[in-house]
Amino acid sequence: DADVTQTPRNRITKTGKRIMLECSQTKGHDRMYWYRQDPGLGLRLIYYSFDVKDINKGEISDGYSVSRQAQAKFSLSLESAIPNQTALYFCATSDPGLTAGELFFGEGSRLTVL
Amino acid sequence: AQSVTQLDSQVPVFEEAPVELRCNYSSSVSVYLFWYVQYPNQGLQLLLKYLSGSTLVKGINGFEAEFNKSQTSFHLRKPSVHISDTAEYFCAVLYNFNKFYFGSGTKLNVKP
């Protein structure tokens, strides 16, 4: 089983719908992240959390919200999806003390907003 | 703001030829440097990382990278590529131990 699991892997939805992407991890890491990947733009940070009570905005947080339900779970929500949120979304974890901050990624959630 | 620049969006190369993928970053403060690879329809996985010590870092699948502080560069190299190396490669920089910045990616296309 994957250490970082994202669900769903693929989702097609319509403009205005609420969408939740879920991430769970078995690595025991405190730090979790949500990134968005668009062709030619690399990965951009949406939100990150350094522990259960810590939530921080990244560079492109507008239109998104997150919830850290437990150390192992970090969900990304789109309250009212719009077409330019069509992208590949990645969850990642890290533990600076153990692996010097290396990011461990899930396999991605591809979201299409029509 | 910090930035990471990958100068080549696409690099075509023939099998068994050498390849270099370039990466430059904006800051001269202490940083950790990473290269990640993304195979089609997969997540990103670590190729190699520079934390400290020797400026030449060896990674998986025969890749290596050289940290050049004066040039603020961390170029990725492989002396002989295989078809299976076809993927997208991302350079990433960790600033202040808590913020990653990614380059825009380089697609390596290895031709037979």
Chai-1 contact restraints between the chains, C-beta under 6 A:
chainA,res_idxA,chainB,res_idxB,connection_type,confidence,min_distance_angstrom,max_distance_angstrom,comment,restraint_id
A,G40,B,S104,contact,1.0,0.0,6.0,A-B,restraint_1
A,L41,B,S104,contact,1.0,0.0,6.0,A-B,restraint_2
A,G42,B,F102,contact,1.0,0.0,6.0,A-B,restraint_3
A,G42,B,G103,contact,1.0,0.0,6.0,A-B,restraint_4
A,G42,B,S104,contact,1.0,0.0,6.0,A-B,restraint_5
A,G42,B,G105,contact,1.0,0.0,6.0,A-B,restraint_6
A,L43,B,F102,contact,1.0,0.0,6.0,A-B,restraint_7
A,P96,B,F97,contact,1.0,0.0,6.0,A-B,restraint_8
A,A100,B,L51,contact,1.0,0.0,6.0,A-B,restraint_9
A,G101,B,L94,contact,1.0,0.0,6.0,A-B,restraint_10
A,G101,B,F97,contact,1.0,0.0,6.0,A-B,restraint_11
A,E102,B,L46,contact,1.0,0.0,6.0,A-B,restraint_12
A,F105,B,G43,contact,1.0,0.0,6.0,A-B,restraint_13
A,F105,B,L44,contact,1.0,0.0,6.0,A-B,restraint_14
A,G106,B,G43,contact,1.0,0.0,6.0,A-B,restraint_15
A,E107,B,G43,contact,1.0,0.0,6.0,A-B,restraint_16
A,G108,B,G43,contact,1.0,0.0,6.0,A-B,restraint_17
